[in-house]
Amino acid sequence: MANLKLKDVAKVYGGQVEVLKDIDLDIETGELIVFVGPSGCGKSTLLRMIAGLEQISGGTLEIDGMVVNDVPPSERGIAMVFQSYALYPHMTVYDNMAFALQIAKKSKEEIDRAVRAAADKLQLTEYLDRLPKALSGGQRQRVAIGRSIVRDPKVYLFDEPLSNLDAALRVATRIEIAQLKEQMPDSTMIYVTHDQVEAMTLASRIVVLDALKDNGYKYSIAQVGTPLELYETPNSEFVARFIGSPAMNLLEGEIVATGETTTLRTRLGAGTITSNVPSRPEDQGAQVKVGIRPEDAVATDSEDFAFSGKVEVEERLGEVTLLYFERGAGQNDPVIAKLPGIHPGMRGNTVKLTADPAKVHIFQDGTSLLYR
């Protein structure tokens, strides 16, 4: 298995359109790295550059210490699982999985051993004699993954492999990929998805791509970290709202007391709330955004609160109740509270919300005070 290093990697189309810039990333052997970001941010393009299917316009890509910018895809030791299964419809599952090894002139014994070992890992043994049309979508995707496993590559690349499956199959196949990674702890995997649940549950680390001002609003890496690091300590408003569903509430506010903890006054309801994020004396009076995740919001009758508003929409989901509040003046997005359990009859009521100081985030000019 392999480690990868991307240094100052860029992608330019037509010599003018720069879509990726200053990509710096070290991927260790055995990691499962997930690329996420908004549509069109270059997630799949970056994956294809690693695979050798797209030319790297600038910077270097190293695999096990060797620069591979000009190495053909077939010689990089990489296997890729695409969004579409790309199975040969006239071949059995066995033959689909064996095909690459047959092309490589491996012996029949070696091919049979590799195919059956991969089929056992993916619970495909009983389907080896079937054609793809006789399989479910999840089983076809497992065959596509098995076709990669038999090659014993240095790096596995997954380009939104579950996007063609329905919700139930996505859950089942996601669990199977997680179990597969546990069976192959030394395998290095890079996974592209737009699904937050996939990213949060599968990743060793998540790489968030965003159009950064410092890069002339070209897409680059906004933050890298474990799923919980990105969830609990996002470095920017963008990451804070991108990770988590529903997105984090961001309230206009002002710092009214500084120190090891920070006291804030918010504009929507003119309440005050404390954050465990430290601040400097010169931050007194600074205009900031107060971030509270919907699941961290707590209804209160106290005089200390972050928000007060009328419930406009109520969604009772059983395990949680989602409350959507009326938008205040100048507010683009509704404030959302995600309360555990069932809370009937909340629509039309005015509710005050607060949060534990450890769960209150502070952003100034788009950046978290923790990262300045």
C-alpha positions in Angstrom: 0.0 0.0 0.0 1.1 3.6 -0.5 1.2 7.1 0.8 0.5 10.1 -1.4 1.7 13.7 -1.4 0.2 16.5 -3.4 2.2 19.7 -3.5 1.0 22.9 -5.0 -1.2 20.9 -7.4 -3.2 22.9 -9.9 -5.6 22.3 -12.8 -6.0 24.7 -15.7 -8.2 24.1 -18.7 -7.4 25.7 -22.1 -4.5 27.6 -20.5 -6.9 30.1 -19.0 -9.6 28.5 -16.8 -8.0 27.6 -13.4 -10.3 25.4 -11.4 -8.0 24.0 -8.8 -5.0 25.8 -7.1 -2.5 25.3 -4.4 -3.7 21.8 -3.4 -1.3 20.6 -0.6 -2.2 17.3 1.0 -0.3 14.3 2.6 -2.2 11.0 2.6 -0.7 8.3 4.8 -0.8 4.6 4.2 -4.0 3.0 5.4 -6.1 6.2 5.5 -9.5 6.6 3.9 -9.6 10.2 2.7 -12.9 11.7 1.6 -13.2 14.7 -0.7 -16.3 16.9 -0.2 -17.3 20.3 -1.4 -20.0 22.1 -3.5 -20.9 21.0 -6.9 -18.3 22.0 -9.5 -15.5 22.4 -6.9 -13.2 19.9 -8.6 -13.6 16.8 -6.4 -13.8 14.4 -9.2 -11.2 16.3 -11.3 -8.7 16.0 -8.4 -9.4 12.3 -8.1 -8.9 11.8 -11.9 -5.6 13.8 -11.7 -4.4 11.3 -9.0 -5.5 8.4 -11.3 -3.7 9.9 -14.3 -6.9 10.4 -16.3 -6.4 14.2 -16.1 -3.2 16.0 -16.7 -1.7 17.9 -13.7 -1.2 21.5 -14.8 1.1 22.5 -11.9 2.7 21.1 -8.8 3.6 17.5 -8.1 2.0 14.2 -7.2 4.1 11.7 -5.3 3.2 8.0 -4.6 5.6 6.4 -2.2 8.1 9.2 -2.7 8.1 8.9 -6.6 6.8 11.8 -8.7 4.2 10.3 -11.0 3.0 13.4 -12.9 4.0 11.9 -16.2 3.5 8.2 -15.3 0.7 6.5 -17.3 -2.4 5.5 -15.3 -1.7 1.8 -15.8 1.7 2.1 -14.1 0.6 4.1 -11.0 -0.7 1.1 -9.1 -4.2 2.7 -8.8 -7.6 1.1 -9.2 -10.7 3.3 -9.6 -14.4 2.6 -8.9 -16.6 4.9 -10.9 -20.1 6.3 -10.4 -21.4 3.9 -13.0 -20.6 0.2 -12.5 -19.1 -0.2 -16.0 -19.5 -4.0 -16.0 -19.4 -6.1 -19.1 -23.0 -7.2 -19.5 -22.1 -10.4 -21.4 -19.6 -11.6 -18.8 -20.4 -13.3 -15.5 -19.4 -11.8 -12.2 -16.4 -14.1 -12.1 -15.2 -13.0 -15.6 -15.8 -9.3 -14.9 -13.6 -9.5 -11.8 -11.0 -11.7 -13.6 -10.8 -9.6 -16.8 -8.0 -7.2 -15.7 -5.8 -10.1 -14.5 -6.4 -12.0 -17.7 -5.2 -9.0 -19.7 -2.1 -8.9 -17.4 -1.4 -12.5 -18.4 -1.7 -13.9 -14.9 -1.9 -17.6 -14.4 -5.4 -19.3 -14.1 -4.5 -20.4 -10.6 -3.5 -16.8 -9.5 -6.6 -15.4 -11.1 -8.9 -17.9 -9.5 -7.3 -17.3 -6.1 -7.6 -13.5 -6.3 -11.2 -13.5 -7.6 -12.4 -15.9 -5.0 -10.7 -14.1 -2.2 -12.2 -10.8 -3.3 -15.6 -12.4 -3.7 -15.4 -13.8 -0.2 -14.6 -10.3 1.3 -17.6 -8.8 -0.6 -20.0 -11.6 0.0 -20.3 -12.3 -3.8 -19.2 -16.0 -3.8 -22.8 -17.3 -4.6 -23.1 -14.8 -7.4 -19.9 -15.6 -9.4 -21.8 -17.4 -12.2 -24.5 -14.7 -12.6 -24.6 -12.0 -15.3 -24.8 -8.4 -14.1 -28.4 -8.1 -15.2 -29.3 -10.7 -12.5 -27.9 -8.6 -9.7 -29.2 -5.7 -7.7 -27.6 -2.3 -7.9 -25.8 -2.8 -4.6 -24.4 -6.2 -5.8 -23.3 -4.7 -9.1 -21.4 -2.0 -7.2 -19.7 -4.6 -5.1 -18.6 -6.4 -8.3 -17.1 -3.1 -9.5 -15.3 -2.8 -6.1 -14.2 -6.5 -6.4 -12.8 -5.8 -9.8 -10.4 -3.3 -8.2 -9.5 -5.5 -5.2 -8.3 -8.4 -7.4 -5.6 -6.1 -8.8 -4.1 -5.5 -5.3 -3.5 -1.8 -6.2 -1.5 0.7 -4.1 -4.4 3.1 -3.9 -8.2 2.7 -4.3 -10.1 5.6 -5.8 -13.9 5.9 -5.4 -15.8 8.5 -7.4 -19.3 8.8 -5.9 -19.8 5.0 -6.0 -23.2 5.0 -4.2 -24.9 7.9 -6.0 -26.8 5.6 -8.4 -28.3 3.5 -5.5 -31.6 4.2 -3.7 -31.5 5.3 -0.1 -31.8 1.8 1.5 -29.1 0.3 -0.8 -26.8 3.3 -0.1 -26.9 2.6 3.6 -26.3 -1.1 3.1 -23.4 -0.6 0.7 -21.9 2.1 2.8 -21.7 -0.3 5.7 -20.2 -2.9 3.4 -17.5 -0.4 2.3 -16.7 0.4 6.0 -16.4 -3.3 6.8 -14.2 -3.9 3.7 -11.9 -1.1 4.9 -11.6 -2.9 8.3 -10.7 -6.1 6.5 -8.0 -4.2 4.6 -6.5 -1.8 7.2 -3.3 -1.1 5.2 -5.2 -0.1 2.1 -5.1 3.5 1.1 -8.5 4.8 -0.2 -9.6 8.2 -1.6 -13.3 8.7 -1.8 -15.3 11.5 -3.5 -18.9 12.1 -2.4 -21.5 14.8 -2.0 -23.2 12.9 0.8 -22.3 14.1 4.3 -23.3 10.9 6.0 -20.9 8.9 3.8 -18.1 11.4 4.6 -18.8 11.4 8.3 -19.1 7.7 8.7 -16.4 6.4 6.4 -13.5 8.9 6.5 -10.3 8.8 8.5 -10.0 12.5 7.5 -12.2 14.7 5.4 -10.8 17.2 2.9 -13.2 20.2 2.3 -12.8 22.1 -1.0 -14.0 25.7 -1.3 -13.3 28.7 -3.5 -10.9 30.7 -1.3 -10.5 34.4 -1.5 -6.7 34.1 -0.9 -6.5 32.1 -4.1 -8.5 34.5 -6.2 -11.6 32.5 -5.5 -10.1 29.4 -7.1 -11.0 26.1 -5.5 -8.5 24.9 -2.9 -8.5 23.1 0.4 -10.6 24.9 3.0 -9.9 22.5 5.9 -8.6 19.0 6.5 -9.5 17.0 9.6 -11.2 14.0 11.2 -15.0 14.1 10.8 -15.5 15.2 14.4 -12.8 17.9 14.2 -14.6 19.5 11.3 -17.9 19.1 13.0 -16.8 20.5 16.4 -14.1 23.0 15.4 -14.8 24.3 11.9 -12.2 26.9 10.8 -14.7 29.0 8.8 -18.3 29.8 8.2 -18.2 27.8 5.0 -17.0 24.6 6.7 -19.4 25.2 9.7 -22.4 25.3 7.4 -21.2 22.6 4.9 -20.6 20.0 7.6 -23.8 19.1 9.5 -27.4 18.8 8.5 -29.4 21.0 9.0 -26.7 23.6 8.5 -25.3 25.6 11.5 -27.3 28.7 12.4 -25.3 31.9 12.1 -26.7 34.9 14.0 -25.5 38.5 13.7 -23.9 39.5 17.0 -21.5 41.6 19.0 -18.8 40.8 21.6 -19.8 42.5 24.8 -17.3 40.9 27.2 -13.9 39.3 26.5 -11.5 36.8 28.2 -11.2 33.1 28.5 -14.9 32.9 27.7 -16.7 35.4 25.5 -20.1 37.0 26.1 -22.1 37.9 23.0 -25.2 39.8 22.3 -27.3 38.7 19.3 -29.5 40.9 17.2 -32.4 38.5 16.7 -34.2 38.9 20.1 -31.4 41.0 21.6 -30.4 38.2 23.9 -26.9 37.4 25.4 -25.1 34.1 25.3 -21.7 32.9 26.5 -19.1 31.0 24.4 -16.1 29.0 25.6 -14.1 30.5 22.7 -11.5 32.9 24.2 -11.3 36.5 23.0 -8.9 39.4 23.4 -9.6 42.8 25.0 -9.4 44.5 21.6 -12.3 42.3 20.4 -14.7 44.2 22.6 -17.5 45.5 20.4 -16.5 43.5 17.4 -19.2 42.5 15.0 -19.3 38.7 14.6 -21.4 35.7 13.6 -22.6 33.5 16.5 -22.8 29.9 15.3 -25.1 27.3 16.9 -25.9 24.0 15.4 -29.6 23.1 15.3 -29.0 20.0 17.4 -27.3 22.1 20.1 -30.1 24.6 20.4 -32.1 24.3 23.6 -35.4 25.9 24.4 -35.3 28.2 27.5 -37.3 30.6 29.6 -34.1 32.3 30.9 -33.3 35.9 30.3 -30.0 34.7 28.8 -30.7 33.4 25.3 -29.2 33.6 21.8 -32.4 33.9 19.8 -36.1 34.5 20.2 -38.6 34.0 17.4 -41.9 32.6 16.3 -42.1 29.0 15.0 -43.2 29.1 11.3 -42.9 25.4 10.4 -42.8 22.3 12.6 -41.5 18.9 11.4 -42.2 16.1 13.8 -39.9 13.1 12.8 -40.4 11.0 15.9 -36.9 10.9 17.3 -36.5 14.7 16.8 -38.7 17.7 16.1 -37.4 20.4 13.7 -38.5 23.9 14.3 -38.1 26.5 11.6 -38.4 30.1 12.8 -39.6 33.2 10.9 -36.8 35.0 9.2 -35.8 38.3 10.8 -34.9 41.5 9.0 -31.9 41.0 6.8 -31.8 37.3 7.5 -31.5 35.0 4.5 -31.8 31.6 6.1 -34.3 30.5 8.7 -33.1 29.7 12.2 -33.6 26.0 12.9 -33.8 24.1 16.2 -33.5 20.3 16.3 -35.1 19.2 19.6 -35.0 15.6 20.7 -38.3 13.8 21.0 -41.8 14.9 20.1 -42.9 18.5 20.7 -46.4 19.0 19.4 -48.2 22.3 19.1 -45.1 24.5 18.7 -46.1 26.2 15.5 -47.0 29.8 16.0 -45.4 30.0 19.5 -42.5 32.3 20.3 -39.6 30.3 21.6 -36.3 31.4 23.1 -33.2 29.4 22.3 -29.8 29.1 24.0 -26.9 26.6 23.9 -24.1 25.2 26.1 -21.1 27.6 26.0 -19.0 24.7 24.7 -21.2 24.5 21.6 -21.3 28.2 20.7 -19.0 29.2 17.8 -17.7 32.7 16.9 -16.8 33.8 13.4 -15.3 37.1 12.4 -14.9 38.0 8.7 -15.8 34.4 7.9 -13.0 32.8 10.1 -13.4 31.1 13.4 -11.8 33.0 16.3 -10.2 29.6 17.3 -8.1 29.7 14.1 -7.0 33.3 13.8 
